[in-house]
Amino acid sequence: MTKKYSAQLPRDPAGRSLIKKALEGYRRMNQLTEEERRRDLPKMTEDESRNEYEDLCEVWEHTRKHYPDPQGEAILDQLHIQYLIERRQLWDKIALGLTGKRKQRFDYP
């Protein structure tokens, strides 16, 4: 199901420097997000969690509506599906670790 999308890396030093800076920014953002998740997730209520999820969905829909790109949208859809599957598998592992048995899956409406 995972499809790899090839990209041409810039060959000039300025372009490579820009890519390195962007990747470092992404790495740092991922680190900050993970720290925030470790700190806040255990204290989050079910309603807070649901609200955050709905806010993220709203951003997703807003982006798709205002920046349509059929080819880019297909790529984003595939990445989103992949993310949802990986997230579901992670939550299943967490539930299994907490209870010692498989929890009943809850499907959102």
N, C-alpha and C positions, 0 to 999 in steps of 0.2 A: 504494500500500500504506500510505502514511503517512496516519493519520487525526488530525485536529486536534480537541482537546477544549476546548470553550469553558469559561471560568470567569468568575464575577462578581467583579470587584475591589471591595474595600470602598470606600465613599464617605466614611466619616468619617476625620478626620486620624489618629486613633490606629491605625486599621486600616491605613491607607496607610503609616504609619511602621513598623508591624510588618512589612509586606510588604517595604519597602525594606531593613530590617535583615536579614530572611531572605535576600533576594536578594544582599545584600552578603556574608553568611556563605557562601552557596553559591559566589559568585565567588571568595572567598578560599580556600575548600576546594578548588575546582577548580585554583586557582593552585598551592597546596601539593601537590596530587596530581600535577600536571604536572611540577613540580620534582622530586618524588620519582621519578617515572617516568623522567625524563631521567637522573637520577643512578644509579638502581638497575637499570633494565632491561638496559642493555648488559652488566652483570656477572652477571645472573641465569642460572643453569644451567637446562637443560631440566626437571630434576626440581623445582627451586624454582618455576619457572613453572607446571608442572602442579599442584603442591600449592596454590599461590595460587588458581589457577582452581577447583580442587575445593573449597577453603574458601569461595570466593564462591558457588559452586553450593549448598553446604550452607546458607549464610545465606539464599539465595533460597528453598530448599525449606522451611526452618524458618519463615520469614516467611509463606509461603503456607499452611502447615499450621496455624499458630497464630492467624492473622488472616485467616480466609476472608471474602472479599467477592466474590461472583460478578461484579458489574459492575467493581469495582476490579481483580479478577484478570484479566479480559479486557483491560483497559487495560494492565496491567503486562505481560501476555503480548505484546501488540502492540509495546510499547516495547522489550521484551527481544528480540524478533525483529528489530526495526529496528536495535537496538544490535549484534546479532550480525552482521547483514549489513554494517553500516558498518565494524565491526572487521575482518571478513574482507577487505573491499575495501582497507582501510588496510594490512593485512599483505601483501596481494598487491602493492600499490604499493611497499612496503618491500623485498620479495623481488625485485621487478623492478629496483629501484634498486641493490640490492647485487650482483646477478648479471648484469644486462643482458639477462636473458631470463626468461620466465615459469617459476617453480618449480612442480613438481608439487604439487597441492593435497593436503594431509593431512587426512583426515576423522577426527575423534576418535570412538571407539566410543560 
